């Protein structure tokens, strides 16, 4: 599978994850999100930035839903439930969010 973006073909796996993480950018993330029917808001970007920071600056960590929920609750200064995070990325905040963020596919099982 490849993404067509700005006249280029961006290589992705059969499940839509970028093959080269250097191909990730905010513009490409917004493009991939729109293909999923998601228009990115500030909260989406907070979650995407968190996932990218964890991956690139924390030994390629891919947080699960519980870790995302805790981090976003702290970031947004409010107690969130799982639904609030799934409202942003309905197919799974860690997996769909990670795919849109340009990260490799997580091999971790389960989201919570």
Secondary structure, DSSP 8 states (H G I E B T S, - for coil): -EEEETTEEEEB-TTS-BSSGGG--HHHHHHHHHHTT----HHHHHHHHHHHHHHHHTTT----HHHHHHHHHHHTTS---HHHHHHHSTT-HHHHHHHHHT----------
